[in-house]
Amino acid sequence: MSRILIIDDEKDICFLISEVLSDEKFITDSALNSSEALQKFNIFKPDLVILDVWLGKSELDGIELLKKFKELNPLIPIVIISGHGTVNMAVNAIKNGAYDFIEKPFNSEKIMIVSKRAIESAKLIKENNILKIMAEPKTPLIGNSIFINKLRKEITKIANSNSRVLISGKNGTGKKLIAQLVHKNSMHVKSLPTIINFKNVSEQELNMMFSKEENINQNILSQSNNNTLILDNIDLLPTVFQKKLLFYLENTTLFEKNKINLNIKIISITSKDIFKEIENGNFIKMLFERLSTIHFKCPSINERREDIVPICDYYLDYYNKNQNHKITFSNNAKMKLQIYDWPGNVPQIINYVEKTLILNQDMNSQSDFKIENLPLDMGENIKQDKIDKSMVLSLKEARQSFEKEYFLSQLKRFNGNISKVSEFTGMERTALYRKFKSLNISINIKK
């Protein structure tokens, strides 16, 4: 059950609010001044604070206490209650991080609804912040492809602009990494980005994110102001809420009326073909245009094969970082890795490198070595015939290898009868002998 700390210099107000919330199964405690409030805040550890903006005979007023609470716990939702004469102060409290304010006199239903929303909103933000790794990319851009090189040059410029970014591509192509890097290079780098994955958001949470105009400060754009907002799986946002998002993006004056100057870096991510989604009526074209001032289309790894070996080398070093010896792939092994198809994209390559290292652990316990023989199974998701050995050879070597196999097969087929081999292949006997010599083929001459 959620805990709510009620702070008001009037005992009757504390009692009234406590009674209303207790009926809704909330656990409550109260304080009459700032010193008592700070003490109970640290001991009671509330999920929500309801705070009177005017605290008579108190060391700190409501605004000062609000700032103190935010220092102790930046994610704590705080609902301000105020009298008629302190509305401006309450608005100031919103600017300092309060979730909402309720003007006195208020009714019990209003207190209950706002409290539930505030706690749910804080819970949602807390769950999204579990994805802290999104704000701290540990993996660099790896590869030498045109796509990666262009990205390296443009990422800072794009991150520092006000342009909204849409990143599309199949699963495992690096969309989240690009989002991480855009945030890391933006003006909001010191803040943890707000991350919403529409794959895991309920309708109730969506209603809260896209709250109506009278609750504009609870809107996801207000809550994410002066930060990066990452909208993952944007294609899964229901159309009714797509319309609401589009409405707010096109009507920023609604925020300005509430003294909220939006300063957000919005990054949207989709694994689907967004143009096909628009064509099928699943995504609003105008919203796409609003979200995709800059559109990154992440190609699959099979479309940028120059990046495969660098990725393999990077993760080979990563998984072997605590060892005293160096492990590398041989040139033949690298060629095989490059010409395989990888339907699982980068994650599949990473898993395969780890698997290869495990299967070669008996060999790498002593000294530096090159991995020559790769596991026969290139992963459960790979459905491809064994690569012909000639694929890892130069053109000259491949031709010689083919010719040798071809003539050995013909000799075997005709039991070493040179005349029949000559007749079948259309080569004179003298030319055949020269060819056999150049290919190191030993024969037992039969006429």
Secondary structure in CASP SS format (residue, H / E / C, confidence):
PFRMAT SS
TARGET T0000
AUTHOR 0000-0000-0000
METHOD secondary structure of the structure
MODEL  1
M C 1.00
S C 1.00
R E 1.00
I E 1.00
L E 1.00
I E 1.00
I E 1.00
D C 1.00
D C 1.00
E C 1.00
K H 1.00
D H 1.00
I H 1.00
C H 1.00
F H 1.00
L H 1.00
I H 1.00
S H 1.00
E H 1.00
V H 1.00
L H 1.00
S H 1.00
D H 1.00
E C 1.00
K C 1.00
F C 1.00
I E 1.00
T E 1.00
D E 1.00
S E 1.00
A E 1.00
L C 1.00
N C 1.00
S H 1.00
S H 1.00
E H 1.00
A H 1.00
L H 1.00
Q H 1.00
K H 1.00
F H 1.00
N H 1.00
I H 1.00
F H 1.00
K C 1.00
P C 1.00
D C 1.00
L E 1.00
V E 1.00
I E 1.00
L E 1.00
D E 1.00
V C 1.00
W C 1.00
L C 1.00
G C 1.00
K C 1.00
S C 1.00
E C 1.00
L C 1.00
D C 1.00
G H 1.00
I H 1.00
E H 1.00
L H 1.00
L H 1.00
K H 1.00
K H 1.00
F H 1.00
K H 1.00
E H 1.00
L H 1.00
N C 1.00
P C 1.00
L C 1.00
I C 1.00
P C 1.00
I E 1.00
V E 1.00
I E 1.00
I E 1.00
S E 1.00
G C 1.00
H H 1.00
G H 1.00
T H 1.00
V H 1.00
N H 1.00
M H 1.00
A H 1.00
V H 1.00
N H 1.00
A H 1.00
I H 1.00
K H 1.00
N C 1.00
G C 1.00
A C 1.00
Y C 1.00
D E 1.00
F E 1.00
I E 1.00
E E 1.00
K C 1.00
P C 1.00
F C 1.00
N C 1.00
S H 1.00
E H 1.00
K H 1.00
I H 1.00
M H 1.00
I H 1.00
V H 1.00
S H 1.00
K H 1.00
R H 1.00
A H 1.00
I H 1.00
E H 1.00
S H 1.00
A H 1.00
K H 1.00
L H 1.00
I H 1.00
K H 1.00
E H 1.00
N H 1.00
N H 1.00
I H 1.00
L H 1.00
K H 1.00
I H 1.00
M H 1.00
A H 1.00
E C 1.00
P C 1.00
K C 1.00
T C 1.00
P C 1.00
L C 1.00
I C 1.00
G C 1.00
N C 1.00
S C 1.00
I H 1.00
F H 1.00
I H 1.00
N H 1.00
K H 1.00
L H 1.00
R H 1.00
K H 1.00
E H 1.00
I H 1.00
T H 1.00
K H 1.00
I H 1.00
A H 1.00
N C 1.00
S C 1.00
N C 1.00
S C 1.00
R C 1.00
V E 1.00
L E 1.00
I E 1.00
S E 1.00
G E 1.00
K C 1.00
N C 1.00
G C 1.00
T C 1.00
G C 1.00
K H 1.00
K H 1.00
L H 1.00
I H 1.00
A H 1.00
Q H 1.00
L H 1.00
V H 1.00
H H 1.00
K H 1.00
N C 1.00
S C 1.00
M C 1.00
H C 1.00
V C 1.00
K C 1.00
S C 1.00
L C 1.00
P C 1.00
T E 1.00
I E 1.00
I E 1.00
N E 1.00
F C 1.00
K C 1.00
N C 1.00
V C 1.00
S C 1.00
E H 1.00
Q H 1.00
E H 1.00
L H 1.00
N H 1.00
M H 1.00
M H 1.00
F C 1.00
S C 1.00
K C 1.00
E H 1.00
E H 1.00
N H 1.00
I H 1.00
N H 1.00
Q H 1.00
N C 1.00
I H 1.00
L H 1.00
S H 1.00
Q H 1.00
S C 1.00
N C 1.00
N C 1.00
N E 1.00
T E 1.00
L E 1.00
I E 1.00
L E 1.00
D E 1.00
N C 1.00
I H 1.00
D H 1.00
L H 1.00
L C 1.00
P C 1.00
T H 1.00
V H 1.00
F H 1.00
Q H 1.00
K H 1.00
K H 1.00
L H 1.00
L H 1.00
F H 1.00
Y H 1.00
L H 1.00
E H 1.00
N C 1.00
T C 1.00
T H 1.00
L H 1.00
F H 1.00
E H 1.00
K H 1.00
N C 1.00
K C 1.00
I C 1.00
N C 1.00
L C 1.00
N C 1.00
I E 1.00
K E 1.00
I E 1.00
I E 1.00
S E 1.00
I E 1.00
T E 1.00
S C 1.00
K C 1.00
D C 1.00
I H 1.00
F H 1.00
K H 1.00
E H 1.00
I H 1.00
E H 1.00
N C 1.00
G C 1.00
N C 1.00
F C 1.00
I C 1.00
K H 1.00
M H 1.00
L H 1.00
F H 1.00
E H 1.00
R H 1.00
L H 1.00
S C 1.00
T C 1.00
I E 1.00
H E 1.00
F E 1.00
K E 1.00
C E 1.00
P C 1.00
S C 1.00
I H 1.00
N H 1.00
E H 1.00
R C 1.00
R H 1.00
E H 1.00
D H 1.00
I H 1.00
V H 1.00
P H 1.00
I H 1.00
C H 1.00
D H 1.00
Y H 1.00
Y H 1.00
L H 1.00
D H 1.00
Y H 1.00
Y H 1.00
N C 1.00
K C 1.00
N C 1.00
Q C 1.00
N C 1.00
H C 1.00
K C 1.00
I E 1.00
T E 1.00
F E 1.00
S C 1.00
N H 1.00
N H 1.00
A H 1.00
K H 1.00
M H 1.00
K H 1.00
L H 1.00
Q H 1.00
I H 1.00
Y C 1.00
D C 1.00
W C 1.00
P C 1.00
G C 1.00
N H 1.00
V H 1.00
P H 1.00
Q H 1.00
I H 1.00
I H 1.00
N H 1.00
Y H 1.00
V H 1.00
E H 1.00
K H 1.00
T H 1.00
L H 1.00
I H 1.00
L H 1.00
N C 1.00
Q C 1.00
D C 1.00
M C 1.00
N C 1.00
S C 1.00
Q C 1.00
S C 1.00
D C 1.00
F E 1.00
K E 1.00
I E 1.00
E C 1.00
N C 1.00
L C 1.00
P C 1.00
L C 1.00
D C 1.00
M C 1.00
G C 1.00
E C 1.00
N C 1.00
I C 1.00
K C 1.00
Q C 1.00
D C 1.00
K C 1.00
I C 1.00
D C 1.00
K H 1.00
S H 1.00
M H 1.00
V H 1.00
L C 1.00
S C 1.00
L H 1.00
K H 1.00
E H 1.00
A H 1.00
R H 1.00
Q H 1.00
S H 1.00
F H 1.00
E H 1.00
K H 1.00
E H 1.00
Y H 1.00
F H 1.00
L H 1.00
S H 1.00
Q H 1.00
L H 1.00
K H 1.00
R H 1.00
F C 1.00
N C 1.00
G C 1.00
N E 1.00
I H 1.00
S H 1.00
K H 1.00
V H 1.00
S H 1.00
E H 1.00
F H 1.00
T H 1.00
G C 1.00
M C 1.00
E C 1.00
R H 1.00
T H 1.00
A H 1.00
L H 1.00
Y H 1.00
R H 1.00
K H 1.00
F H 1.00
K H 1.00
S H 1.00
L C 1.00
N C 1.00
I C 1.00
S C 1.00
I C 1.00
N C 1.00
I C 1.00
K E 1.00
K C 1.00
END
